[in-house]
Amino acid sequence: MEYLDKYIPREYLALKINYCRKRLAELPETHLAKHTVRGIQTVKVKSGAHRFNLSSATGKALYDAAIERVELERDLAVYEAIWDRYYVLPPQQFVPPKIVRTLRTGSGGNVVMDKQFFDSLKNDANTKYPKPDLYSFNGIKYKSAAEREIAMFYTEMGIPFKYEPEVLLAGMNRPQYPDFVFYVKELDTCKIHEHYGLMSLSSYIRDLKIKCGTYTDAGLLLDQDVFFTYSTEDQPLDIRYIAAKLNAVIYGTLISGSGDNPV
């Protein structure tokens, strides 16, 4: 837990704790019961006074709920332990909201940046240039050590992400490939993270200016829907910088009255 224990942002940690508590309250109470009939052992899911076979739709749904409950209880214990280690007062209690943010696509329509959108994105879709084996992690080749470290950070935080997925944005005649698009399951929304590692080059500064305009033209808010991080050869990436940026976009989304953008 090199990153999780040391660098998980406070507001994001509180969000995770409240999300786990919310989901645990929503899930049905289930138990797995073993039965032996004529020497053959079977497993059924028990909910209240009823038992369901795992092969049935209800049984499978209850079994999935039981697995989710185990995972949530495990995660909650970890998050609460981290909170108790660093903070005196308990986290504020709130119901995590569902955030509805949209982007304008190249076809002129709007798409909600939710789990369905995230699942539709192809991971590592940019094949315009070769990537070195030197910066590999979990089977993906990254362009730089900084990008690989970002990927490791998101992985340990339990944040699903796609690296350089293909995204069609309004006003562009070709696909865009953001460095990272990650999914915040606690809010059911996505964020875009662009990292610039050669900010000493004028070409990178020009590209940054163009990308800011591209994202805003697609209806996205800077420092909320999309955010940027930077490093140079003299000032390499510090993971605390990523944690601070992540905390800012999470907190900004939670408190901003403009966070919801219904289609």
Backbone as CSV, one residue per row, in Angstrom:
resi,resn,N_x,N_y,N_z,CA_x,CA_y,CA_z,C_x,C_y,C_z
1,MET,0.833,-1.193,0.000,0.000,0.000,0.000,0.879,1.259,0.000
2,GLU,1.876,1.270,-0.879,2.812,2.380,-0.927,2.099,3.704,-1.199
3,TYR,1.164,3.703,-2.143,0.459,4.925,-2.506,-0.799,5.122,-1.669
4,LEU,-1.587,4.067,-1.497,-2.889,4.190,-0.860,-2.779,4.766,0.544
5,ASP,-1.893,4.232,1.349,-1.776,4.666,2.738,-1.167,6.070,2.840
6,LYS,-0.202,6.375,1.978,0.526,7.635,2.104,-0.112,8.793,1.358
7,TYR,-0.792,8.503,0.237,-1.166,9.596,-0.652,-2.654,9.721,-0.964
8,ILE,-3.504,8.863,-0.430,-4.915,8.997,-0.759,-5.431,10.333,-0.211
9,PRO,-6.060,11.154,-1.060,-6.507,12.476,-0.615,-7.639,12.378,0.409
10,ARG,-7.713,13.372,1.270,-8.675,13.341,2.377,-10.118,13.302,1.878
11,GLU,-10.486,14.230,0.985,-11.870,14.276,0.508,-12.229,13.008,-0.261
12,TYR,-11.279,12.495,-1.012,-11.546,11.265,-1.756,-11.687,10.081,-0.810
13,LEU,-10.891,10.061,0.251,-10.999,9.001,1.249,-12.372,9.054,1.932
14,ALA,-12.837,10.255,2.273,-14.163,10.396,2.881,-15.249,9.941,1.920
15,LEU,-15.081,10.261,0.635,-16.044,9.828,-0.371,-16.098,8.310,-0.447
16,LYS,-14.952,7.664,-0.427,-14.901,6.203,-0.495,-15.577,5.564,0.729
17,ILE,-15.332,6.125,1.902,-15.943,5.594,3.124,-17.464,5.698,3.045
18,ASN,-17.953,6.863,2.631,-19.399,7.060,2.537,-20.023,6.211,1.439
19,TYR,-19.303,6.020,0.351,-19.817,5.170,-0.732,-19.952,3.726,-0.256
20,CYS,-18.940,3.219,0.427,-19.006,1.846,0.938,-20.187,1.680,1.894
21,ARG,-20.371,2.639,2.783,-21.481,2.559,3.735,-22.825,2.603,3.011
22,LYS,-22.932,3.448,2.011,-24.177,3.551,1.250,-24.496,2.241,0.549
23,ARG,-23.505,1.673,-0.144,-23.742,0.438,-0.888,-24.064,-0.718,0.050
24,LEU,-23.402,-0.788,1.197,-23.683,-1.858,2.152,-25.113,-1.758,2.676
25,ALA,-25.609,-0.540,2.858,-26.990,-0.364,3.315,-27.988,-0.751,2.228
26,GLU,-27.594,-0.634,0.965,-28.488,-0.937,-0.154,-28.551,-2.429,-0.469
27,LEU,-27.460,-3.142,-0.204,-27.383,-4.544,-0.596,-28.248,-5.437,0.303
28,PRO,-28.849,-6.471,-0.262,-29.639,-7.400,0.569,-28.727,-8.249,1.445
29,GLU,-29.251,-8.659,2.583,-28.519,-9.576,3.462,-28.633,-10.986,2.870
30,THR,-27.525,-11.592,2.590,-27.518,-12.928,1.983,-26.527,-13.830,2.700
31,HIS,-26.750,-15.129,2.557,-25.844,-16.129,3.120,-25.755,-17.293,2.136
32,LEU,-24.584,-17.881,2.069,-24.401,-19.066,1.241,-24.615,-20.302,2.104
33,ALA,-25.485,-21.174,1.646,-25.805,-22.394,2.400,-25.460,-23.620,1.567
34,LYS,-24.748,-24.566,2.178,-24.377,-25.804,1.498,-25.375,-26.909,1.839
35,HIS,-25.767,-27.664,0.823,-26.700,-28.772,0.999,-26.126,-30.009,0.328
36,THR,-26.332,-31.141,0.972,-25.891,-32.412,0.394,-27.111,-33.292,0.162
37,VAL,-27.345,-33.629,-1.077,-28.462,-34.486,-1.465,-27.902,-35.687,-2.228
38,ARG,-28.144,-36.893,-1.629,-27.650,-38.131,-2.247,-26.150,-38.071,-2.538
39,GLY,-25.443,-37.507,-1.583,-23.988,-37.451,-1.677,-23.439,-36.345,-2.546
40,ILE,-24.315,-35.546,-3.129,-23.867,-34.446,-3.995,-24.084,-33.127,-3.259
41,GLN,-23.008,-32.381,-3.119,-23.080,-31.117,-2.395,-23.412,-29.973,-3.356
42,THR,-24.381,-29.174,-2.982,-24.749,-27.997,-3.769,-24.727,-26.770,-2.874
43,VAL,-24.606,-25.610,-3.506,-24.586,-24.340,-2.780,-25.784,-23.519,-3.224
44,LYS,-26.514,-23.007,-2.251,-27.636,-22.127,-2.529,-27.441,-20.812,-1.799
45,VAL,-28.111,-19.792,-2.306,-28.062,-18.474,-1.676,-29.311,-18.297,-0.840
46,LYS,-29.115,-17.941,0.414,-30.239,-17.744,1.321,-30.451,-16.258,1.545
47,SER,-31.688,-15.821,1.362,-32.077,-14.433,1.629,-33.399,-14.464,2.385
48,GLY,-33.365,-14.080,3.654,-34.550,-14.200,4.491,-34.891,-15.665,4.694
49,ALA,-36.140,-16.042,4.429,-36.553,-17.435,4.581,-36.471,-18.207,3.270
50,HIS,-35.908,-17.589,2.246,-35.894,-18.206,0.918,-34.490,-18.647,0.530
51,ARG,-34.440,-19.725,-0.250,-33.184,-20.226,-0.794,-33.289,-20.278,-2.316
52,PHE,-32.208,-19.913,-2.989,-32.225,-19.845,-4.443,-31.016,-20.580,-5.003
53,ASN,-31.233,-21.305,-6.086,-30.129,-21.952,-6.782,-29.263,-20.902,-7.471
54,LEU,-27.956,-21.164,-7.530,-27.054,-20.229,-8.188,-27.323,-20.144,-9.685
55,SER,-27.964,-21.155,-10.239,-28.249,-21.165,-11.677,-29.435,-20.272,-12.038
56,SER,-30.224,-19.869,-11.053,-31.382,-19.010,-11.326,-30.941,-17.554,-11.391
57,ALA,-31.758,-16.723,-12.057,-31.432,-15.303,-12.178,-31.377,-14.632,-10.811
58,THR,-32.351,-14.951,-9.959,-32.368,-14.362,-8.612,-31.189,-14.849,-7.790
59,GLY,-30.871,-16.137,-7.904,-29.750,-16.689,-7.160,-28.432,-16.061,-7.576
60,LYS,-28.253,-15.865,-8.881,-27.012,-15.248,-9.366,-26.906,-13.806,-8.888
61,ALA,-28.031,-13.069,-8.945,-28.006,-11.672,-8.505,-27.678,-11.569,-7.019
62,LEU,-28.255,-12.477,-6.222,-27.980,-12.461,-4.788,-26.540,-12.891,-4.490
63,TYR,-26.048,-13.840,-5.285,-24.652,-14.272,-5.110,-23.698,-13.113,-5.423
64,ASP,-23.967,-12.395,-6.529,-23.130,-11.237,-6.878,-23.182,-10.187,-5.772
65,ALA,-24.365,-10.005,-5.173,-24.509,-9.048,-4.075,-23.694,-9.489,-2.864
66,ALA,-23.666,-10.803,-2.613,-22.889,-11.315,-1.484,-21.398,-11.077,-1.706
67,ILE,-20.925,-11.293,-2.939,-19.518,-11.044,-3.248,-19.196,-9.565,-3.117
68,GLU,-20.088,-8.701,-3.620,-19.864,-7.267,-3.510,-19.818,-6.843,-2.042
69,ARG,-20.676,-7.442,-1.218,-20.683,-7.097,0.206,-19.344,-7.435,0.857
70,VAL,-18.806,-8.593,0.552,-17.509,-8.994,1.114,-16.426,-7.996,0.706
71,GLU,-16.410,-7.616,-0.566,-15.399,-6.678,-1.059,-15.564,-5.306,-0.424
72,LEU,-16.813,-4.848,-0.297,-17.061,-3.549,0.307,-16.659,-3.522,1.776
73,GLU,-16.973,-4.586,2.519,-16.601,-4.643,3.937,-15.081,-4.646,4.096
74,ARG,-14.405,-5.348,3.204,-12.935,-5.356,3.240,-12.375,-3.974,2.944
75,ASP,-12.892,-3.334,1.883,-12.408,-2.001,1.516,-12.713,-0.983,2.612
76,LEU,-13.913,-1.049,3.170,-14.300,-0.099,4.208,-13.378,-0.204,5.421
77,ALA,-13.013,-1.422,5.795,-12.111,-1.611,6.933,-10.762,-0.949,6.671
78,VAL,-10.271,-1.060,5.427,-8.993,-0.435,5.071,-9.113,1.078,5.099
79,TYR,-10.163,1.620,4.477,-10.326,3.074,4.412,-10.521,3.676,5.800
80,GLU,-11.310,3.022,6.639,-11.525,3.547,7.990,-10.243,3.485,8.814
81,ALA,-9.432,2.448,8.607,-8.161,2.352,9.330,-7.215,3.479,8.927
82,ILE,-7.167,3.787,7.629,-6.324,4.889,7.162,-6.823,6.210,7.736
83,TRP,-8.147,6.399,7.718,-8.708,7.639,8.270,-8.362,7.779,9.756
84,ASP,-8.573,6.734,10.530,-8.311,6.783,11.967,-6.838,7.032,12.266
85,ARG,-5.970,6.631,11.358,-4.540,6.821,11.575,-4.134,8.285,11.436
86,TYR,-4.785,9.001,10.503,-4.336,10.354,10.187,-5.234,11.466,10.729
87,TYR,-6.485,11.154,11.037,-7.427,12.223,11.395,-8.102,11.921,12.732
88,VAL,-8.357,13.003,13.498,-8.965,12.863,14.825,-10.478,12.714,14.711
89,LEU,-11.099,13.635,14.002,-12.557,13.609,13.863,-12.975,12.608,12.789
90,PRO,-14.131,11.984,12.948,-14.618,11.056,11.927,-14.973,11.802,10.643
91,PRO,-15.011,11.118,9.514,-15.349,11.789,8.258,-16.792,12.259,8.257
92,GLN,-17.031,13.367,7.572,-18.394,13.869,7.426,-19.258,12.820,6.737
93,GLN,-20.477,12.657,7.211,-21.384,11.682,6.619,-22.260,12.352,5.569
94,PHE,-22.309,11.767,4.391,-23.141,12.280,3.313,-23.443,11.141,2.351
95,VAL,-24.461,11.323,1.548,-24.822,10.341,0.532,-24.131,10.739,-0.766
96,PRO,-23.203,9.933,-1.277,-22.507,10.287,-2.521,-23.498,10.472,-3.665
97,PRO,-23.454,11.624,-4.338,-24.409,11.875,-5.421,-23.972,11.225,-6.729
98,LYS,-24.913,11.053,-7.631,-24.586,10.644,-8.997,-24.374,11.923,-9.798
99,ILE,-23.205,12.077,-10.373,-22.864,13.268,-11.134,-23.144,13.021,-12.610
100,VAL,-23.859,13.931,-13.239,-24.165,13.800,-14.660,-23.419,14.888,-15.426
101,ARG,-22.340,14.493,-16.081,-21.577,15.413,-16.913,-21.606,14.879,-18.345
102,THR,-21.694,15.784,-19.308,-21.768,15.365,-20.701,-20.667,16.032,-21.514
103,LEU,-20.319,15.400,-22.613,-19.422,16.026,-23.578,-20.062,15.961,-24.956
104,ARG,-19.741,16.963,-25.770,-20.234,16.990,-27.136,-19.295,16.188,-28.019
105,THR,-19.852,15.280,-28.777,-19.053,14.382,-29.602,-18.903,14.921,-31.013
106,GLY,-18.080,14.235,-31.786,-17.843,14.640,-33.164,-19.066,14.536,-34.043
107,SER,-20.028,13.718,-33.650,-21.258,13.570,-34.429,-22.287,14.656,-34.112
108,GLY,-21.956,15.528,-33.180,-22.851,16.618,-32.826,-23.782,16.318,-31.671
109,GLY,-23.779,15.093,-31.167,-24.628,14.734,-30.046,-23.907,14.883,-28.725
110,ASN,-24.622,14.594,-27.649,-24.055,14.627,-26.306,-23.986,13.214,-25.744
111,VAL,-22.951,12.935,-24.986,-22.837,11.639,-24.331,-22.545,11.870,-22.853
112,VAL,-23.239,11.131,-22.008,-23.015,11.234,-20.567,-21.720,10.506,-20.214
113,MET,-20.899,11.141,-19.425,-19.607,10.559,-19.049,-19.773,9.657,-17.821
114,ASP,-20.489,8.557,-18.002,-20.758,7.625,-16.920,-20.056,6.297,-17.184
115,LYS,-20.449,5.246,-16.465,-19.787,3.948,-16.620,-19.958,3.385,-18.027
116,GLN,-21.133,3.599,-18.615,-21.349,3.105,-19.972,-20.379,3.762,-20.950
117,PHE,-20.166,5.059,-20.781,-19.190,5.760,-21.608,-17.792,5.217,-21.371
118,PHE,-17.434,5.033,-20.104,-16.100,4.531,-19.777,-15.876,3.143,-20.378
119,ASP,-16.864,2.259,-20.231,-16.730,0.898,-20.754,-16.620,0.877,-22.275
120,SER,-17.156,1.907,-22.939,-17.108,1.939,-24.401,-15.738,2.330,-24.938
121,LEU,-14.875,2.880,-24.085,-13.566,3.341,-24.529,-12.587,2.184,-24.634
122,LYS,-11.827,2.172,-25.714,-10.812,1.140,-25.911,-9.516,1.561,-25.245
123,ASN,-8.965,0.691,-24.435,-7.719,0.989,-23.735,-6.534,0.928,-24.697
124,ASP,-5.591,1.858,-24.531,-4.351,1.880,-25.314,-4.654,1.866,-26.813
125,ALA,-5.503,2.799,-27.242,-5.971,2.809,-28.629,-5.061,3.587,-29.573
126,ASN,-4.161,4.391,-29.036,-3.308,5.230,-29.874,-2.136,4.423,-30.415
127,THR,-2.154,4.160,-31.706,-1.086,3.383,-32.356,-0.280,4.242,-33.327
128,LYS,-0.318,5.562,-33.158,0.336,6.472,-34.097,1.851,6.447,-33.961
129,TYR,2.364,5.966,-32.844,3.814,5.953,-32.640,4.176,4.795,-31.718
130,PRO,5.404,4.269,-31.829,5.819,3.165,-30.956,6.106,3.651,-29.544
131,LYS,5.898,2.760,-28.584,6.162,3.089,-27.188,7.241,2.143,-26.663
132,PRO,8.163,2.643,-25.863,9.286,1.818,-25.404,8.862,0.763,-24.391
133,ASP,9.580,-0.364,-24.396,9.333,-1.413,-23.403,9.760,-0.979,-22.002
134,LEU,10.590,0.064,-21.943,11.187,0.486,-20.679,10.151,0.882,-19.645
135,TYR,9.015,1.437,-20.115,8.016,1.971,-19.178,6.740,1.143,-19.219
136,SER,6.871,-0.149,-19.035,5.714,-1.050,-19.071,5.157,-1.258,-17.668
137,PHE,3.827,-1.441,-17.606,3.158,-1.746,-16.345,1.846,-2.446,-16.670
138,ASN,1.638,-3.611,-16.075,0.405,-4.393,-16.276,0.086,-4.627,-17.752
139,GLY,1.137,-4.875,-18.531,0.945,-5.218,-19.937,0.783,-4.040,-20.877
140,ILE,0.851,-2.807,-20.364,0.709,-1.609,-21.190,2.051,-0.878,-21.239
141,LYS,2.428,-0.415,-22.432,3.637,0.376,-22.589,3.280,1.861,-22.529
142,TYR,3.928,2.572,-21.620,3.668,3.995,-21.458,4.805,4.810,-22.084
143,LYS,4.499,6.064,-22.406,5.482,6.880,-23.110,6.630,7.314,-22.215
144,SER,6.382,7.363,-20.906,7.390,7.904,-20.001,7.266,7.270,-18.632
145,ALA,8.309,7.490,-17.817,8.285,6.999,-16.441,7.182,7.693,-15.650
146,ALA,6.925,8.968,-15.954,5.881,9.707,-15.237,4.513,9.107,-15.509
147,GLU,4.215,8.779,-16.769,2.925,8.185,-17.096,2.774,6.818,-16.440
148,ARG,3.841,6.054,-16.414,3.778,4.755,-15.731,3.512,4.926,-14.246
149,GLU,4.113,5.924,-13.628,3.886,6.151,-12.201,2.446,6.595,-11.949
150,ILE,1.892,7.392,-12.856,0.484,7.793,-12.738,-0.410,6.561,-12.812
151,ALA,-0.097,5.659,-13.753,-0.880,4.430,-13.889,-0.793,3.581,-12.621
152,MET,0.371,3.510,-12.017,0.543,2.754,-10.778,-0.248,3.396,-9.644
153,PHE,-0.268,4.722,-9.617,-1.022,5.450,-8.589,-2.510,5.151,-8.699
154,TYR,-3.061,5.277,-9.894,-4.490,5.020,-10.081,-4.833,3.563,-9.781
155,THR,-3.951,2.660,-10.147,-4.199,1.241,-9.893,-4.305,0.969,-8.400
156,GLU,-3.354,1.491,-7.610,-3.396,1.230,-6.168,-4.542,1.965,-5.491
157,MET,-4.971,3.096,-6.062,-6.121,3.806,-5.511,-7.428,3.076,-5.814
158,GLY,-7.362,2.050,-6.651,-8.571,1.338,-7.030,-9.420,2.108,-8.025
159,ILE,-8.772,2.968,-8.812,-9.469,3.803,-9.786,-9.317,3.184,-11.171
160,PRO,-10.398,2.696,-11.774,-10.297,2.157,-13.135,-9.936,3.276,-14.116
161,PHE,-9.056,2.986,-15.070,-8.672,4.003,-16.045,-8.391,3.359,-17.395
162,LYS,-8.480,4.179,-18.431,-8.082,3.782,-19.781,-6.935,4.703,-20.193
163,TYR,-5.900,4.088,-20.760,-4.741,4.855,-21.208,-4.862,5.144,-22.703
164,GLU,-4.772,6.413,-23.044,-4.861,6.880,-24.425,-6.010,6.216,-25.191
165,PRO,-7.238,6.321,-24.674,-8.384,5.809,-25.417,-8.763,6.774,-26.542
166,GLU,-9.483,6.276,-27.512,-9.939,7.127,-28.611,-11.224,7.836,-28.205
167,VAL,-11.225,9.160,-28.276,-12.393,9.967,-27.915,-12.696,10.910,-29.073
168,LEU,-13.950,10.938,-29.493,-14.381,11.829,-30.569,-15.011,13.069,-29.957
169,LEU,-14.409,14.231,-30.199,-14.867,15.475,-29.606,-15.407,16.414,-30.672
170,ALA,-16.399,17.196,-30.295,-17.003,18.154,-31.212,-15.953,19.144,-31.714
171,GLY,-16.039,19.476,-33.003,-15.136,20.452,-33.591,-13.828,19.884,-34.082
172,MET,-13.579,18.588,-33.856,-12.327,17.963,-34.285,-12.604,17.002,-35.440
173,ASN,-11.714,17.026,-36.429,-11.893,16.146,-37.582,-11.114,14.845,-37.461
174,ARG,-10.540,14.613,-36.302,-9.840,13.352,-36.063,-9.965,12.995,-34.587
175,PRO,-9.821,11.725,-34.237,-9.960,11.313,-32.829,-8.891,11.942,-31.947
176,GLN,-9.233,12.118,-30.696,-8.283,12.572,-29.689,-7.934,11.399,-28.778
177,TYR,-6.726,11.440,-28.210,-6.256,10.354,-27.342,-5.760,10.942,-26.020
178,PRO,-6.665,11.233,-25.082,-6.224,11.744,-23.779,-5.268,10.757,-23.110
179,ASP,-4.351,11.271,-22.327,-3.407,10.377,-21.641,-4.155,9.379,-20.762
180,PHE,-5.086,9.873,-19.958,-5.855,9.000,-19.065,-7.308,9.463,-19.018
181,VAL,-8.219,8.517,-19.094,-9.616,8.748,-18.748,-9.921,7.781,-17.616
182,PHE,-10.261,8.287,-16.432,-10.526,7.384,-15.312,-11.958,7.526,-14.830
183,TYR,-12.436,6.470,-14.196,-13.834,6.387,-13.768,-13.913,6.470,-12.253
184,VAL,-14.691,7.426,-11.756,-14.925,7.578,-10.320,-16.246,6.878,-10.011
185,LYS,-16.171,5.626,-9.575,-17.390,4.837,-9.386,-18.272,5.418,-8.291
186,GLU,-17.653,6.084,-7.311,-18.436,6.643,-6.210,-19.374,7.751,-6.678
187,LEU,-19.066,8.376,-7.814,-19.893,9.442,-8.370,-20.480,9.061,-9.722
188,ASP,-20.131,7.891,-10.226,-20.556,7.419,-11.543,-20.246,8.453,-12.621
189,THR,-18.999,8.909,-12.638,-18.593,9.895,-13.643,-17.131,9.692,-14.007
190,CYS,-16.732,10.260,-15.141,-15.363,10.118,-15.633,-14.620,11.446,-15.560
191,LYS,-13.304,11.342,-15.470,-12.425,12.496,-15.522,-11.338,12.233,-16.564
192,ILE,-10.849,13.313,-17.164,-9.760,13.218,-18.138,-8.516,13.847,-17.531
193,HIS,-7.413,13.147,-17.632,-6.140,13.603,-17.063,-5.088,13.640,-18.177
194,GLU,-4.590,14.828,-18.443,-3.514,15.010,-19.411,-2.236,15.367,-18.666
195,HIS,-1.153,14.641,-18.976,0.134,14.954,-18.344,1.120,15.436,-19.399
196,TYR,1.750,16.567,-19.111,2.767,17.133,-20.001,4.121,17.035,-19.319
197,GLY,4.987,16.247,-19.929,6.275,15.985,-19.307,7.439,16.754,-19.886
198,LEU,7.196,17.581,-20.902,8.285,18.356,-21.508,7.853,19.812,-21.648
199,MET,7.458,20.413,-20.546,6.928,21.770,-20.589,7.995,22.814,-20.908
200,SER,9.257,22.396,-20.981,10.306,23.326,-21.384,10.324,23.534,-22.896
201,LEU,9.554,22.717,-23.635,9.504,22.830,-25.097,8.325,23.696,-25.503
202,SER,8.559,24.627,-26.422,7.494,25.528,-26.867,6.385,24.774,-27.581
203,SER,6.716,23.660,-28.247,5.698,22.886,-28.963,4.688,22.286,-27.984
204,TYR,5.155,21.901,-26.799,4.248,21.363,-25.786,3.311,22.444,-25.270
205,ILE,3.820,23.647,-25.116,2.992,24.749,-24.635,1.911,25.080,-25.660
206,ARG,2.256,25.062,-26.939,1.259,25.311,-27.988,0.202,24.207,-27.994
207,ASP,0.631,22.964,-27.827,-0.311,21.848,-27.808,-1.251,21.945,-26.609
208,LEU,-0.721,22.379,-25.475,-1.543,22.563,-24.277,-2.638,23.595,-24.524
209,LYS,-2.282,24.693,-25.165,-3.258,25.746,-25.450,-4.364,25.211,-26.357
210,ILE,-3.994,24.439,-27.366,-4.978,23.875,-28.292,-5.894,22.891,-27.568
211,LYS,-5.328,22.034,-26.716,-6.132,21.040,-26.012,-7.121,21.682,-25.043
212,CYS,-6.716,22.749,-24.396,-7.639,23.440,-23.493,-8.853,23.926,-24.271
213,GLY,-8.630,24.501,-25.439,-9.732,24.962,-26.268,-10.582,23.823,-26.781
214,THR,-9.929,22.708,-27.136,-10.650,21.543,-27.646,-11.614,20.993,-26.601
215,TYR,-11.145,20.861,-25.381,-11.988,20.303,-24.316,-13.122,21.255,-23.934
216,THR,-12.835,22.542,-23.844,-13.894,23.483,-23.483,-14.934,23.574,-24.596
217,ASP,-14.507,23.485,-25.857,-15.460,23.485,-26.975,-16.377,22.261,-26.924
218,ALA,-15.898,21.191,-26.315,-16.713,19.978,-26.176,-17.608,20.024,-24.941
219,GLY,-17.621,21.163,-24.248,-18.506,21.329,-23.102,-17.928,20.897,-21.778
220,LEU,-16.619,20.646,-21.727,-15.994,20.180,-20.496,-15.433,21.348,-19.692
221,LEU,-15.438,21.197,-18.374,-14.906,22.217,-17.479,-13.469,21.874,-17.105
222,LEU,-12.575,22.839,-17.285,-11.192,22.641,-16.868,-11.123,22.580,-15.346
223,ASP,-10.251,21.711,-14.853,-10.066,21.479,-13.416,-11.272,20.847,-12.752
224,GLN,-12.217,20.333,-13.569,-13.298,19.534,-13.016,-13.525,18.291,-13.879
225,ASP,-13.846,18.482,-15.150,-13.985,17.333,-16.047,-12.625,16.877,-16.580
226,VAL,-11.748,17.824,-16.787,-10.416,17.529,-17.316,-9.392,18.356,-16.553
227,PHE,-8.255,17.748,-16.243,-7.203,18.488,-15.555,-5.847,18.106,-16.113
228,PHE,-4.873,18.981,-15.874,-3.536,18.826,-16.439,-2.502,18.774,-15.321
229,THR,-1.476,17.964,-15.529,-0.312,17.962,-14.641,0.927,18.134,-15.508
230,TYR,2.020,18.588,-14.865,3.210,18.946,-15.624,4.461,18.480,-14.891
231,SER,5.496,18.265,-15.668,6.814,17.982,-15.102,7.864,18.364,-16.144
232,THR,9.082,18.503,-15.688,10.204,18.785,-16.581,11.359,17.876,-16.191
233,GLU,12.426,17.926,-16.969,13.598,17.122,-16.622,14.187,17.573,-15.297
234,ASP,14.129,18.871,-15.029,14.685,19.402,-13.773,13.730,19.207,-12.596
235,GLN,12.420,19.101,-12.886,11.419,18.920,-11.839,10.559,17.704,-12.182
236,PRO,11.043,16.513,-11.832,10.284,15.292,-12.151,8.977,15.216,-11.382
237,LEU,8.110,14.351,-11.841,6.783,14.211,-11.241,6.876,13.751,-9.787
238,ASP,6.139,14.424,-8.926,5.996,14.035,-7.527,4.570,13.517,-7.357
239,ILE,4.409,12.312,-6.841,3.087,11.689,-6.778,2.134,12.483,-5.887
240,ARG,2.667,13.279,-4.973,1.804,14.120,-4.140,1.081,15.172,-4.974
241,TYR,1.684,15.546,-6.084,1.072,16.486,-7.015,-0.180,15.863,-7.631
242,ILE,-0.093,14.588,-8.031,-1.248,13.890,-8.599,-2.348,13.763,-7.546
243,ALA,-1.965,13.411,-6.322,-2.949,13.260,-5.247,-3.682,14.569,-4.989
244,ALA,-2.948,15.680,-4.996,-3.572,16.982,-4.759,-4.536,17.339,-5.885
245,LYS,-4.141,17.066,-7.119,-5.010,17.346,-8.267,-6.265,16.482,-8.207
246,LEU,-6.093,15.215,-7.883,-7.238,14.307,-7.774,-8.201,14.807,-6.702
247,ASN,-7.663,15.198,-5.573,-8.511,15.700,-4.493,-9.286,16.936,-4.939
248,ALA,-8.635,17.808,-5.695,-9.266,19.049,-6.134,-10.447,18.774,-7.063
249,VAL,-10.279,17.851,-8.013,-11.375,17.601,-8.957,-12.516,16.859,-8.271
250,ILE,-12.190,15.959,-7.324,-13.241,15.258,-6.591,-14.023,16.242,-5.724
251,TYR,-13.309,17.058,-4.968,-13.962,18.011,-4.073,-14.736,19.057,-4.864
252,GLY,-14.138,19.522,-5.966,-14.824,20.500,-6.801,-16.107,19.952,-7.379
253,THR,-16.099,18.681,-7.764,-17.299,18.052,-8.303,-18.372,17.924,-7.227
254,LEU,-17.968,17.617,-6.011,-18.924,17.425,-4.918,-19.614,18.720,-4.510
255,ILE,-18.889,19.823,-4.501,-19.446,21.061,-3.959,-19.982,22.001,-5.026
256,SER,-19.631,21.746,-6.286,-20.029,22.674,-7.339,-21.491,22.505,-7.703
257,GLY,-22.228,23.608,-7.664,-23.624,23.543,-8.074,-23.786,23.287,-9.548
258,SER,-22.712,23.552,-10.342,-22.761,23.314,-11.777,-22.236,21.938,-12.128
259,GLY,-22.021,21.114,-11.095,-21.462,19.788,-11.358,-22.381,18.918,-12.174
260,ASP,-23.702,19.091,-12.004,-24.650,18.317,-12.784,-24.991,19.060,-14.052
261,ASN,-24.959,18.341,-15.162,-25.216,18.934,-16.466,-26.139,18.004,-17.225
262,PRO,-27.450,17.927,-16.832,-28.354,16.957,-17.426,-28.435,17.100,-18.927
263,VAL,-28.558,15.954,-19.603,-28.686,15.961,-21.055,-30.060,16.489,-21.425
